[in-house]
Amino acid sequence: MLNDLKFSFVNIDKESLSAELGAKVKYYSNVIHWTLIYSLPIFWLLDYSFLSSDWVVLFFTRILLAGICHCIYLYGGLRKNNWDKEVTMAFIIGINTAFYSVVCAVIPTSAVLPYFLVFSIYFLLLNITIFWKPSYSIIQCVMAYFLIMVLYRIFNKYYDYHVLISNGGGVFIIISAFSILIGYNRYQLARREIAKNIMIEMANNRLIDQHEKIIDQQKEINEANRRLTKLSDYRFSTLNMILHDFRNFTGSIQMSLDLLNQSNENFTGEQHEILGYIGEGNDKLKYLSQKLATSTQTDATQIDYNYSDLDLGKEVEQAIVVLADAAMMKQINVQLNIDPSATIVSLDKIFLDQLLAKLFSNVIRYASSGTVLSIHLHKLDNKAVTDIANKGELLGPKKLDELFNDIDNNSDSNGIVSQHTSGFAFAKKLAEQMGGKLTYNSDEKTGNFYRLEFNLFK
């Protein structure tokens, strides 16, 4: 049985992740769409300032393109169509990119510098604002380069490309290429943040479910405790009544014996022997009544283990699954390597579950975030050995000694481990009481290392 429980983004519900990404794409698509529309006055001013002879044509052309893009945006957003927002925005932005590329390629080189600067800002703001796959930004950029190069060669046959580059083309290439890197980093960071939020939400939902189950179990426990308390009160009351009557009965017998013993001169030897038997029986009854009274006033506090045959591998795996949320919150990658054959041990299941829960929860608590927790269960010299290793920040032997020996003063009374004891010390004490052994170490070679051993059941 080899399990690699990676409590990271691979365990996130793909549908939830896709829905969150889609919502983010939709939001920023709306932002960039209206930004393109509201930026039209800036381009009108640019056309009027540098292309006064053609600005009217460009004015109506830009209005026409904005209307077409808006119709595409509205039509694709209808519920009956429900187009992919990334594809829709790639088409809309592609229309604008193609138009701006044509303008930069065909206008005179003397007026192209401000258009290239504005086009560079357009690409930069586009990749800073919009949220889509980086491949769409690359396609837009490559399309702009291709159109500018081809159309410039067609409409400027007598000028080389260095003229275009020296008049703002070089700045455009650098800024547009750099903006792709910004868009890529932004997409990856935003995607990771969304995945992280979903992970936290999943963990919180599981904790809420567990909390509800705990509340339900607590209700059942309280109800059972109430009934047991009522039954115990009835038992003590009944026993006290019986003991009271029993003592009166033995007292009456003793009084009768005393009176008979005072006037026994006319008794035969056989009658004396019978009185002796009655007195001896009455003494035994008094002794039993005293023992019974003592037992009703004394609570048994010694632990009574109920041993049964258990598969330690399944118990370890179940304990890790229960603590999956705790490991996920700390981004700890838990790797389970369990012997595929059954590892049978003779232990008390309730106390074993408590031991494993205490041990693993404290290992996770003191492990560094983002590290790997390796758990290896195997058989060695007729023993079931569970090795736990974490090569994060070292706790050190001194700290582990302190944790494993932090035992409450009342822990040794009647064999019961106090709940105020440290989790590690609690687990160690339980292991020893059930015939096992829990050892530990912390150094550069093994990291923070823990070993739990139990005898194999034969």
SVG drawing of the C-alpha trace seen along z (x, -y; Angstrom):
<svg xmlns="http://www.w3.org/2000/svg" viewBox="-35 -69 58 101">
<polyline fill="none" stroke="black" stroke-width="0.4" points="0.0,0.0 1.8,-3.1 -0.1,-6.4 1.1,-9.9 -1.4,-12.2 -0.5,-15.6 -2.6,-18.2 -1.9,-20.9 -3.7,-22.3 -4.0,-18.9 -6.8,-18.0 -8.9,-21.0 -12.3,-20.4 -11.6,-21.2 -15.2,-22.4 -14.9,-24.9 -11.5,-26.1 -12.9,-26.5 -15.9,-28.4 -13.8,-30.8 -11.4,-31.4 -14.4,-32.0 -15.8,-34.5 -12.5,-36.4 -12.2,-36.3 -15.7,-37.7 -15.1,-40.5 -11.8,-41.7 -13.2,-41.2 -16.0,-43.7 -13.4,-46.1 -11.2,-46.0 -14.1,-46.2 -15.5,-49.4 -11.9,-50.8 -11.5,-50.4 -14.7,-52.3 -14.0,-55.1 -10.5,-55.6 -11.9,-56.6 -11.6,-60.4 -7.9,-59.9 -7.4,-58.4 -9.6,-61.1 -7.4,-63.7 -4.3,-61.9 -5.7,-61.7 -6.8,-65.4 -3.3,-66.5 -1.1,-64.4 -3.3,-63.5 -5.4,-66.5 -6.1,-65.6 -7.5,-62.1 -8.8,-62.5 -12.5,-62.6 -12.2,-59.2 -10.4,-57.7 -13.1,-59.2 -15.9,-57.4 -13.8,-54.2 -13.1,-54.0 -16.8,-54.6 -17.7,-51.8 -15.2,-49.4 -16.3,-50.2 -20.0,-49.5 -19.0,-46.2 -17.0,-45.1 -19.8,-46.1 -22.4,-44.1 -20.1,-41.1 -19.6,-41.5 -23.4,-41.7 -24.3,-38.9 -21.7,-36.5 -22.9,-37.3 -26.5,-36.3 -27.6,-33.3 -28.6,-31.3 -25.1,-31.8 -22.9,-31.9 -19.6,-32.2 -16.3,-31.7 -15.2,-35.1 -11.6,-34.5 -12.3,-33.7 -14.7,-36.6 -12.3,-39.1 -9.5,-37.7 -11.6,-38.4 -12.6,-41.9 -9.1,-42.9 -7.8,-41.3 -10.0,-43.6 -8.6,-46.7 -5.0,-45.4 -5.3,-44.8 -6.7,-48.3 -4.0,-50.0 -1.4,-48.0 -2.7,-49.1 -2.7,-52.7 0.9,-52.5 2.0,-50.8 0.4,-53.1 0.6,-56.6 3.7,-58.7 6.8,-57.9 7.0,-61.5 3.8,-61.1 4.2,-57.5 6.1,-58.0 3.1,-59.1 1.0,-56.3 3.6,-53.7 3.9,-55.2 0.1,-55.0 0.0,-51.5 2.8,-50.4 0.7,-51.8 -2.3,-50.0 -0.5,-46.7 0.9,-47.3 -2.4,-48.3 -4.1,-45.4 -1.8,-42.8 -1.9,-44.5 -5.7,-44.6 -7.1,-41.6 -7.1,-38.1 -6.7,-35.4 -4.2,-32.7 -0.8,-34.1 -1.1,-32.4 -3.7,-35.0 -1.3,-37.9 1.3,-36.2 -1.1,-35.8 -2.1,-39.5 1.5,-40.6 2.6,-38.3 -0.3,-39.5 0.6,-43.1 4.2,-42.5 3.2,-40.6 0.7,-43.3 3.1,-46.2 6.0,-44.5 3.9,-43.4 1.9,-46.6 4.9,-48.8 6.8,-47.0 3.7,-47.5 3.1,-51.2 6.7,-52.3 8.7,-50.6 11.5,-53.2 12.2,-53.0 13.9,-50.3 12.7,-48.8 15.3,-50.8 13.4,-53.9 10.3,-52.4 12.3,-51.2 13.9,-54.5 10.5,-56.3 9.0,-54.3 8.9,-50.8 11.7,-49.7 10.0,-51.1 6.8,-49.3 8.5,-46.0 10.3,-46.2 7.2,-47.3 4.8,-44.9 7.1,-41.9 7.7,-43.0 3.9,-43.3 3.5,-39.6 5.8,-38.7 3.7,-40.9 0.5,-39.2 2.0,-35.7 3.1,-36.5 -0.2,-38.1 -2.1,-35.1 -0.1,-32.6 -0.2,-34.6 -3.9,-35.2 -4.6,-31.5 -2.6,-30.4 -4.4,-32.8 -7.8,-31.5 -6.7,-27.9 -5.4,-28.8 -8.7,-30.4 -10.6,-27.4 -8.3,-25.1 -9.0,-27.2 -12.7,-27.1 -12.7,-23.3 -10.8,-22.9 -13.2,-25.2 -16.2,-23.3 -14.7,-20.0 -14.0,-21.5 -17.5,-22.7 -18.8,-19.3 -16.6,-17.7 -17.7,-20.3 -21.4,-19.4 -20.6,-15.7 -18.8,-16.5 -21.8,-18.4 -24.1,-15.5 -21.8,-13.1 -21.5,-15.4 -25.3,-15.4 -25.4,-11.6 -22.7,-11.4 -24.4,-13.9 -27.7,-12.0 -26.0,-8.7 -24.2,-10.3 -27.4,-11.6 -29.0,-8.2 -25.9,-6.6 -26.0,-9.2 -29.6,-8.6 -29.0,-4.8 -26.0,-5.3 -28.1,-7.4 -30.8,-4.8 -28.2,-2.1 -26.6,-3.9 -30.0,-4.7 -31.1,-1.1 -27.9,0.2 -28.0,-2.2 -31.6,-1.1 -30.6,2.6 -27.5,2.0 -29.6,0.2 -32.1,3.1 -29.3,5.6 -27.5,4.0 -30.7,3.8 -31.3,7.5 -27.7,8.5 -28.1,6.3 -31.4,7.9 -29.8,11.4 -26.8,10.2 -29.2,8.9 -31.1,12.2 -27.9,14.2 -26.7,12.0 -30.0,12.6 -29.8,16.4 -26.2,16.5 -27.1,14.8 -29.6,17.5 -27.9,20.6 -27.5,22.7 -30.4,25.0 -29.1,25.5 -27.8,28.8 -24.4,29.1 -26.1,29.4 -28.0,26.2 -24.8,24.4 -23.2,25.6 -26.2,24.3 -25.9,20.8 -22.2,20.8 -23.0,21.5 -25.6,18.8 -23.1,16.3 -20.4,17.2 -22.8,16.8 -23.9,13.4 -20.3,12.2 -19.8,13.2 -22.9,11.3 -21.6,8.2 -18.2,8.5 -19.9,8.8 -22.1,5.8 -19.0,3.7 -17.3,4.8 -20.4,4.0 -20.7,0.6 -17.0,-0.1 -17.4,0.9 -20.4,-1.5 -18.2,-4.4 -15.1,-3.6 -14.7,-4.3 -12.4,-2.1 -9.8,-4.3 -7.5,-1.7 -7.4,-1.5 -9.0,1.6 -7.7,2.2 -9.8,4.2 -7.3,5.8 -8.3,7.0 -6.5,7.9 -6.1,4.8 -4.4,4.0 -2.0,1.3 -1.7,0.2 -5.4,-0.7 -5.4,-2.5 -2.4,-4.6 -4.0,-5.4 -7.3,-6.4 -5.5,-8.6 -3.7,-10.5 -6.9,-10.9 -8.6,-12.5 -5.8,-15.0 -5.7,-15.8 -7.2,-19.2 -4.6,-20.2 -1.8,-19.2 -3.5,-21.0 -3.7,-24.2 0.1,-24.1 0.7,-22.9 2.5,-19.8 2.8,-17.0 2.1,-13.8 3.6,-10.6 2.4,-7.3 4.4,-4.1 2.6,-1.2 3.6,2.5 1.0,4.1 0.6,7.2 -1.5,7.0 0.3,5.7 -1.7,7.4 -1.2,6.2 -3.1,6.9 -4.1,3.5 -7.0,1.5 -8.6,-0.2 -9.9,-3.2 -6.6,-4.0 -4.7,-3.2 -6.8,-5.8 -6.1,-8.3 -2.4,-7.6 -2.1,-8.0 -4.2,-11.1 -2.1,-12.7 1.2,-11.6 0.3,-12.7 -1.4,-15.9 1.7,-17.0 4.1,-16.0 2.1,-18.2 1.9,-21.0 5.6,-21.2 6.5,-20.5 7.5,-23.4 5.0,-24.7 5.6,-23.6 7.7,-20.5 7.3,-16.8 6.1,-14.4 7.1,-10.8 5.3,-8.0 6.7,-4.4 5.0,-1.4 7.0,1.9 7.9,5.1 11.2,5.5 12.3,8.3 8.7,9.4 7.7,5.8 5.4,3.4 7.4,0.2 6.0,-3.1 8.7,-5.6 7.7,-9.3 10.2,-11.8 10.1,-15.5 13.1,-17.2 11.9,-20.8 13.2,-23.1 14.9,-21.0 13.3,-21.0 16.5,-19.7 17.0,-16.9 16.6,-19.4 13.1,-20.5 12.0,-17.0 13.1,-15.9 11.1,-18.7 8.0,-17.8 8.2,-14.0 8.7,-14.4 6.1,-17.1 4.0,-14.9 1.4,-16.3 1.9,-15.5 -1.3,-13.5 -0.4,-11.3 1.0,-8.4 -1.9,-8.1 -3.7,-4.7 -2.1,-4.4 -4.2,-7.2 -2.5,-9.8 -3.7,-13.4 -5.2,-15.4 -2.9,-18.3 0.1,-16.3 1.9,-17.3 0.6,-15.5 3.9,-13.8 4.3,-12.7 0.7,-11.5 1.3,-9.3 4.5,-8.0 2.8,-7.1 -0.1,-5.3 2.4,-3.4 4.3,-2.2 1.1,-1.2 0.0,1.0 3.4,2.7 4.9,0.5 7.7,-2.0 7.9,-5.5 11.3,-7.0 12.5,-10.2 15.5,-12.0 16.4,-15.3 19.5,-15.8 20.7,-16.9 20.7,-13.4 17.2,-12.2 15.5,-15.5 12.7,-15.3 12.3,-11.6 9.8,-9.5 9.5,-5.7 6.5,-3.9 6.9,-0.1 4.5,2.6 4.9,6.3 3.3,8.2 0.5,10.5 1.4,14.2"/>
</svg>
